[in-house]
């Protein structure tokens, strides 16, 4: 199966972006996909959440972007077979200044991924990027086929989503005409809270089938798992959060298969 590169993005912080990247990647691996998670946030929370502390990050995304190190030489395995990690480094925060006005500064990650595609090692690449529009986010979007948007069920959700869709339109116009929104996943959903129901209804009325049917509930086990350096599926497989991410992974795969079938029917 051809490699599908997806950036997990939202310019608004605190929406469950890194949590979704970690646990969706884990769930995709659990249902049989071969997944690489790229931690493109200098804070390195995705790396820590997958049990790779700073002391074990000898080669990182910084070396790939700035030193030309091949991605295959920078990845490290995780606790789950089928899920690998390209870890982060605090030095990533200086990439924008270091690259300055260098040629193809926005395509460093895309160029690195081209060599990876030829290996056939993975079926999905997920990129976790900072909650801001900087050069790291631009590189991630320029390198991706699609954007997966985690959206917290709270009052300012639609405002943040509007900002993100504008960013996607800008990237599509200037850097990556094929970039699309793969889907919107509602996170931190609390069925006891009328606001959660209202936000979910508003998002579905605005964006229709772009919104995944699967909803990620607010779940204490999901919040606890990173402090143990584990995805929630390895921390507590039976909890509501784990089961929701497994369901989301299956829906992502089904949506991707349908997309490919539609393209094949069109002769693309």
Steps between C-alpha positions, in 0.01 A plus 500: 500500500637846411625711787247751637651799682270686739574799720310517828447871535305773673635851560306511826678336792348261751274316257655155536726525195802314637278256689321422175825460305640257759188292548379498140848390391493224760148393401590492129794273582271285715264441205787392275637817342870593497528846649768765546423786737709812440527729803538845350435695821814627681330418832526131409181393676421233243847350548461497878148360474631207298762417764804657331658744751746773388803291598404240239457746212849485348377575146189714453289688249742790542778286348271406211400860421835668563759227450351304216489178703270246326178437691571125510815576703313720748196290592477305823266218595228538764332264744256389229615296198399676181537850646828691463591851610710779352564690825510871570774723637488844668739618227203487261389834645789666316437345158324807364796727578762247389340441163455872438423549132659176382363338188219247556487587868129407504562163335770347722262242645333423167839431341598273790175304471549437128787263576291329769211434261724289280571259787138394546567475873183679609138539395435812710711791619346724765663837571439672833584869464494807728172688563618794291566592139880491486751344263465157665124503439550623145751219435254247641214622283718526190604137552153361571218359293237603751424672830328325789349756737436424870228733624416543866129519578509846656381853430779634276536182293355632175712816520819293514377279218435802280860614552630156408296476180642838394851366561428186297371720216819710511726192495295349218531819295874550547672172594287186473199510265402142589462560875153415629324470832482127571255544784405676822496297822306628800705464819442538874130435449293493819154355446387650832579849374240671283773719345681194363182386327440850362855540365490153343172586331631834373819344359308222326252747350786715364734225378274200437672173418844654551438443873576145614213306651733391782516739796785492754355529852652691787671216686733508799699197377589689181631787713700270729672292233769752387641528853583129473657542155230290337218546252165439665454174308801355681410665830137382513369326190147459633434863596260714298783711355689199364190354342416834340846532342478144364164587348646821354792307348261263326298795371816672369599183315149453359490861382840458336393182320187672372708794375727265308206307357338825382826609334535161330143524371585839351810354338734720706 
